[in-house]
Amino acid sequence: MTDRRRTFWPVVLLGVAASGLAAYAGSKDWISSHAVTGASTLMTSQNDDLTSPGTTSLALVALAAWGVLLVTRGWARRTVAILAGIAALGPIPGLWGSAHHLTTSHEGSHATGWPWVAAVSLVLAATAAVLAAIWAPSWPEMGRKYDAPQAPAGIDTDDNAGLWRQLSEGRDPTEDGNP
């Protein structure tokens, strides 16, 4: 059996790169619109949004999920990986519809390659998320030293007045020797 710990960084880097590229592709113009006036052709945008903001936003959600995946453990990591996969798969059904709608609603326009870049990137991001959901239990986790410190035994952290009283008496409530 192969050591799944070695798959951590390649899968995370694939997910981050693919999600980032999909967000970038969603922010680029998906069609090139030309207006013919006499003998010249002018590139026009007519102040229209020729991008896919839905693709960009869901790809950014998937990208953020990869950041969260790095600092979570156990079932939370698996849940975040599943959410990253859902966010990556979300815009895929609408990619063709968006590009087709933009080209048919703008006379003299043709599609650019950005919808294809977004589609491939989103499929790769979703694949990385599925692999992360499957392999997450065997991946390395952040050390517990980054967790919030726990109160020593015998100190009631719900009693804020008691903690202040101990401080007023010159005792450190975080030291183990305090009653």
C-alpha positions as CSV (number, residue, x, y, z in Angstrom):
1,M,0.0,0.0,0.0
2,T,1.4,3.4,-0.9
3,D,2.0,6.0,1.7
4,R,-1.0,8.4,1.3
5,R,0.9,11.1,3.3
6,R,2.9,11.8,0.1
7,T,-0.3,12.7,-1.7
8,F,-1.1,15.7,0.6
9,W,0.9,18.5,-1.1
10,P,0.3,17.4,-4.7
11,V,-3.5,17.2,-4.2
12,V,-3.6,20.5,-2.3
13,L,-1.5,22.3,-4.9
14,L,-3.7,20.9,-7.7
15,G,-6.8,22.1,-5.9
16,V,-5.4,25.6,-5.2
17,A,-4.0,26.0,-8.7
18,A,-7.1,24.8,-10.4
19,S,-9.5,26.8,-8.3
20,G,-7.4,29.9,-8.8
21,L,-7.2,29.4,-12.5
22,A,-11.0,28.9,-12.7
23,A,-11.5,32.1,-10.7
24,Y,-9.2,34.0,-13.1
25,A,-10.9,32.5,-16.2
26,G,-14.3,33.5,-14.9
27,S,-13.1,37.1,-14.6
28,K,-11.9,37.3,-18.2
29,D,-14.1,38.2,-21.2
30,W,-15.8,35.1,-22.5
31,I,-16.8,36.6,-25.8
32,S,-15.1,38.9,-28.3
33,S,-17.7,41.3,-29.7
34,H,-17.0,43.2,-32.9
35,A,-19.1,46.0,-34.4
36,V,-18.8,46.6,-38.1
37,T,-19.0,50.2,-39.1
38,G,-18.2,50.8,-42.8
39,A,-14.9,49.4,-43.7
40,S,-13.5,49.0,-40.2
41,T,-14.2,46.6,-37.4
42,L,-14.1,48.0,-33.9
43,M,-13.8,46.0,-30.7
44,T,-16.7,47.0,-28.4
45,S,-17.8,46.1,-25.0
46,Q,-21.0,48.2,-24.8
47,N,-20.5,48.3,-21.1
48,D,-21.8,44.7,-21.0
49,D,-20.5,42.2,-18.5
50,L,-18.9,39.6,-20.8
51,T,-17.5,37.6,-17.9
52,S,-18.9,34.8,-15.7
53,P,-19.2,36.2,-12.1
54,G,-20.9,32.9,-10.9
55,T,-17.9,30.9,-12.0
56,T,-15.5,33.4,-10.4
57,S,-17.4,33.4,-7.1
58,L,-17.8,29.7,-6.7
59,A,-14.1,29.1,-7.8
60,L,-13.1,31.6,-5.0
61,V,-15.2,29.6,-2.5
62,A,-13.4,26.4,-3.6
63,L,-10.1,28.3,-3.2
64,A,-10.9,29.4,0.3
65,A,-12.0,25.9,1.2
66,W,-8.4,24.7,0.4
67,G,-7.1,27.2,2.9
68,V,-9.5,25.9,5.5
69,L,-8.6,22.3,4.6
70,L,-5.0,23.0,5.7
71,V,-5.9,23.9,9.3
72,T,-8.7,21.4,10.0
73,R,-8.6,17.8,11.2
74,G,-10.7,14.7,10.9
75,W,-14.3,14.9,9.9
76,A,-14.1,18.7,9.5
77,R,-11.3,18.3,6.9
78,R,-13.4,15.8,5.0
79,T,-16.5,18.0,5.1
80,V,-14.5,21.0,3.8
81,A,-13.1,18.9,1.0
82,I,-16.7,17.9,0.0
83,L,-17.7,21.5,0.1
84,A,-14.8,22.4,-2.1
85,G,-15.9,19.8,-4.6
86,I,-19.5,21.1,-4.6
87,A,-18.3,24.6,-5.1
88,A,-16.0,23.5,-8.0
89,L,-18.8,21.5,-9.7
90,G,-21.4,24.2,-9.2
91,P,-20.7,26.3,-12.2
92,I,-20.0,23.5,-14.7
93,P,-23.6,23.0,-15.9
94,G,-24.0,26.7,-16.6
95,L,-20.7,27.1,-18.5
96,W,-22.0,26.2,-21.9
97,G,-25.2,28.1,-21.3
98,S,-23.4,31.3,-20.3
99,A,-21.0,31.2,-23.3
100,H,-23.8,30.4,-25.7
101,H,-26.1,33.2,-24.2
102,L,-23.3,35.8,-24.4
103,T,-22.5,35.0,-28.0
104,T,-26.1,34.9,-29.2
105,S,-27.0,38.2,-27.3
106,H,-24.1,40.1,-28.8
107,E,-24.3,40.5,-32.6
108,G,-21.0,39.7,-34.4
109,S,-19.4,38.0,-31.4
110,H,-17.6,34.8,-30.9
111,A,-16.5,32.8,-27.8
112,T,-13.0,33.0,-26.5
113,G,-11.1,30.1,-24.9
114,W,-11.8,31.2,-21.3
115,P,-15.0,29.1,-20.9
116,W,-12.9,26.0,-21.7
117,V,-10.1,27.0,-19.4
118,A,-12.7,27.5,-16.6
119,A,-14.3,24.1,-17.4
120,V,-11.1,22.2,-17.3
121,S,-9.9,24.0,-14.2
122,L,-13.1,23.3,-12.3
123,V,-13.0,19.6,-13.2
124,L,-9.5,19.4,-11.9
125,A,-10.4,21.3,-8.7
126,A,-13.4,18.9,-8.2
127,T,-11.1,15.9,-8.8
128,A,-8.6,17.2,-6.2
129,A,-11.5,17.8,-3.7
130,V,-12.8,14.2,-4.2
131,L,-9.3,12.8,-3.6
132,A,-8.9,15.0,-0.5
133,A,-12.2,13.7,0.9
134,I,-11.1,10.1,0.4
135,W,-7.5,10.5,1.6
136,A,-8.0,13.1,4.3
137,P,-7.9,10.7,7.3
138,S,-4.3,9.6,6.3
139,W,-3.0,13.1,5.7
140,P,-0.8,15.0,8.2
141,E,-2.4,17.5,10.5
142,M,-1.3,20.7,12.1
143,G,0.2,20.1,15.6
144,R,-1.9,20.6,18.7
145,K,0.4,23.4,19.8
146,Y,-1.7,25.8,17.7
147,D,-4.9,25.0,19.5
148,A,-6.3,27.3,22.1
149,P,-4.7,26.6,25.5
150,Q,-6.8,24.6,28.0
151,A,-7.3,25.8,31.6
152,P,-5.4,23.7,34.2
153,A,-7.4,21.3,36.3
154,G,-9.2,22.9,39.2
155,I,-9.9,26.3,37.6
156,D,-13.4,27.1,36.6
157,T,-13.1,29.1,33.4
158,D,-16.8,29.9,33.4
159,D,-16.3,31.9,36.7
160,N,-14.8,35.1,35.3
161,A,-15.1,36.7,38.8
162,G,-13.0,33.9,40.3
163,L,-10.3,34.3,37.7
164,W,-10.1,38.1,38.4
165,R,-10.1,37.4,42.1
166,Q,-7.1,35.1,41.7
167,L,-5.3,37.7,39.7
168,S,-6.0,40.4,42.3
169,E,-4.6,38.1,45.0
170,G,-1.4,37.9,43.0
171,R,-1.9,34.3,41.8
172,D,-1.6,33.2,38.1
173,P,-4.7,31.2,37.3
174,T,-3.0,29.5,34.3
175,E,-0.3,27.9,36.4
176,D,-0.9,24.2,37.3
177,G,-0.2,24.6,41.0
178,N,-3.2,26.9,41.7
179,P,-6.3,25.5,43.5
